[in-house]
Amino acid sequence: MAETRLSFKDMCARFDVTPRTLRYYEYIELLSPEKVGRSRFYGPREIARMTLILRGRRFGFSLEEIRQWLLIYQQEGTKPQLETFVTFAERQLAALNRQKTDLETSIQELGALRATALEELAKMP
């Protein structure tokens, strides 16, 4: 079976990112495409890394944390990478839970203020 290789344009389309984003990920060494002349090609390794990068961003990890995490795998292997991920995940889960609590409080307060405003409007002629 032929190895999957994506062009720069195909990589942008597959992951729904802008060319600027993809170039930036290369610049900060999150991705290292194969370069043929002025063209860039992304193999299975880069496709997997991009999947991890975008998943990490969705979970709120910084690009630096993602870079460190990917570098640990490259230098030390799977076990240290997973240990680091667990540490990062615990910290991010705590932050997301704080944000969730803050958001729930804001929703309740806004709902109460809206109810009060509706009551005041109902009293007005």
Secondary structure, 3 states (H helix, E strand, C coil): CCCCCEEHHHHHHHHCCCHHHHHHHHHCCCCCCEEECCEEEECHHHHHHHHHHHHHHHCCCCHHHHHHHHHHHHHHCHHHHHHHHHHHHHHHHHHHHHHHHHHHHHHHHHHHHHHHHHHHHHHCC
